[in-house]
Amino acid sequence: MAYFSLTEDLKVGNSFIDQDHQKLVDLVNQLHTAMAAGHGKDVLGKILAELIRYTREHFKREEDHMQRIAYPGYAAHKQDHDKLIREVVELQNKFNAGNGMLSVQVSTFLRNWLVNHIMKADKDLATAIKKMAA
């Protein structure tokens, strides 16, 4: 069973955002499974790097879209994105330098951040996108 799923209540009703979120959920699940199975630094490092890479891509897509529609919540939304990237890159740097470990707490943090961000910021964004399309 997966660590967590993109349940209906986490879908925002925008195809590109929901597809990106599904990929992020899949990557968090991969990281969690690899940590729980006791995989080594090489496997965990690759999954973490892919998670960071894809998160940056997703954030860029959202931010570009917010700018196209002149979304009034852009600055705060981008600030949330930037903060997460800083935190996860710092974790990655410590892990790569041998000064940090990845534990199940990391996947819990990522899951909780993603759920909270979707339920607040991304649902607000999806509502604004729908209004602009109407």
N, C-alpha and C positions, 0 to 999 in steps of 0.2 A: 504494500500500500504506500502511496506517495506521502511524503512529509506534509505537504499541503497542496490544495487545488485552487484553481481559479473558479470559484463557485459563482453561481448566477448573481449573487449579491455583490460580487467584486467586479462584475462586468459593467463597463460604463456605456455600452451601446454604440461605440465608435469602433469600426472594424480594425483600423490600423493600431489603435491604442490597445484594444483587447487582444489582438494577435501578438503585439509586443509584450504585453503583460503575461500571456501564456508562456512565451519563450523565457521570460525572466523567472516565472514560477518553476519551469522545467529546470533551469540552471540552478536555482536554489535547492531544488530537490536533488539534483545530481551531487551538489556539494555536500548536502546533508547525508546522503547515502554513502558517499565516499568517506566522509569523516566517521560515520557510525561503523563502517566496515574496517576502519583502521588503515586505510590506504596511506601510502607514503607521500612525502613532500612533493614529488614529481607530479603525481596524479592530482593532488589537491591544488598545487600551484597552477596547473593548466586549467582546471575548472574555474578557479578564482579569477585568473586572467581573462578567460572567456566571459565570465559574468561581468567583469568590469568593462570589457570592450563592448559587449552588447548593451549594457546599461548606458554607456556614453552615447551609443548610436540611438537608442530609444529616446534619451533625454533630448538629443539634438533634433530628432524628428518632432517631438512635442514642442520644443522651444521655437523651432522654425514655424510650425503651424500657429502657435500663439502669436508670433509676430505678424504673420500674414493676416490674421483676423483682428489685430490690435487688441488682444485680450488684456483687460485691465488688471488681471491678477498675475501678469507675466513676471514681474520683478520678484514677488514673493515665491512663486512657483519655481523660478530658476534658482533662487537662493536655496530652496529645499534640495534641488538637484545637486547644486554645487557642494553643499554641506555633506551629502551622502557620498559623493565621489571622493571628497577629501578624506573622509573617515575610512572608506574602504581601501583607498590607495595607501593610506598610512598603515593600515592593517597588513596589506600586501607587502609593503616595504619591510616591515618588521618580520613578517613570515619569511620572506626571501633572504633576509639577513640572518636568519636563525634566532632572532630575538623575540619571536612570538609564535604561538601555536594556534591552529584553527581548531575550535571545539564546537560542539553542538550549540553553544551559546551564540556563535557567529551566525549560524543558519536561523536561529530563533530571532536574533536582532534583524536580519535581512527580511525574514517573513513578516515580522511585526512592522518594520518600516514600510514595506511594500503595501501591506494591508491598510495601514493608516493613511498612507499617501494616496492610494487609490480611493478610499472611502471619502476623503476630504478634497484634496487638491484636484485629483483627476476627474472625479465626478462633477465638480464645479466647472472644470474645463470642458468636459463633454456636454454639459448643459449649455454653455456659451456657444460651442460649435453648432449645436442643434438650432439654437436661436438665430445664429448668423445664416444658417442654411434655409431658414423658413422665409 
